[in-house]
Amino acid sequence: MSDATSNDEAPVDVDLASIENLRQYWTTGAGGAKIRWGTKNDLTRCHNAVLKAAKGELTSDDAWGFCNNLHKRMFGRPNDPDD
């Protein structure tokens, strides 16, 4: 584990294996199956599912960012803004 800090926050323990497990869950796991990546409105479904699962631990902007990063990781490009 390593410590990650930002200017305004206390150190936070970051478990890189847990982060990768979350990425896998939301891309190819049960979470990804709910999102149905590659279909219309997948980013919106991701946002809603991640925000619900986070139970107030993420802001809406954080959830959008996380989902955009997952989309880019899976498809090699950002989400189409018209989707």
C-alpha positions in Angstrom: 0.0 0.0 0.0 1.0 3.5 -0.6 -0.1 6.8 0.8 -1.8 9.3 -1.5 -2.3 12.9 -0.5 -3.9 16.0 -1.9 -3.3 19.5 -0.8 -6.4 19.7 1.4 -6.8 16.1 2.6 -5.2 13.8 5.2 -3.2 10.9 3.8 -5.3 8.0 2.4 -4.2 4.4 2.2 -4.5 3.3 -1.4 -4.7 -0.4 -2.1 -3.8 -0.8 -5.8 -5.2 -4.3 -6.0 -8.6 -3.1 -4.8 -8.6 -0.3 -7.4 -7.9 -2.9 -10.1 -10.6 -5.1 -8.7 -13.1 -2.2 -9.0 -12.0 -1.5 -12.5 -12.6 -5.1 -13.5 -16.0 -5.3 -11.7 -17.2 -2.2 -13.6 -15.8 -3.2 -17.0 -15.9 -7.0 -17.4 -17.6 -8.1 -14.2 -21.2 -8.0 -12.9 -21.1 -4.2 -12.9 -20.0 -4.1 -16.5 -22.8 -6.5 -17.5 -25.3 -4.1 -15.9 -23.8 -1.2 -17.8 -23.8 -3.0 -21.2 -20.7 -1.2 -22.4 -20.7 -0.4 -26.1 -24.4 0.3 -26.3 -26.3 3.6 -26.3 -26.2 5.4 -23.0 -23.6 3.2 -21.5 -21.8 6.1 -19.8 -25.1 7.3 -18.2 -25.8 3.8 -16.9 -22.2 3.6 -15.5 -22.6 7.0 -13.8 -25.9 6.0 -12.2 -24.6 2.6 -11.0 -21.3 3.8 -9.7 -22.9 6.7 -7.9 -25.5 4.4 -6.3 -22.9 1.9 -5.3 -20.6 4.6 -3.8 -23.4 5.6 -1.3 -22.3 9.2 -1.0 -18.6 8.6 -1.1 -18.2 10.1 -4.6 -19.5 13.3 -6.1 -21.4 13.2 -9.4 -18.4 14.6 -11.2 -16.1 11.9 -9.7 -18.5 9.2 -11.0 -18.6 10.8 -14.5 -14.8 10.9 -14.5 -14.4 7.3 -13.3 -16.8 6.1 -16.0 -15.1 8.2 -18.7 -11.8 6.7 -17.7 -13.3 3.2 -17.8 -14.7 3.9 -21.3 -11.4 5.1 -22.5 -9.6 2.1 -21.0 -12.1 -0.3 -22.7 -12.4 1.3 -26.1 -9.2 3.4 -26.4 -11.2 6.6 -26.8 -13.4 8.9 -24.8 -17.2 8.4 -24.9 -19.0 10.0 -27.9 -20.6 13.2 -26.6 -23.7 12.4 -28.7 -24.3 9.1 -26.9 
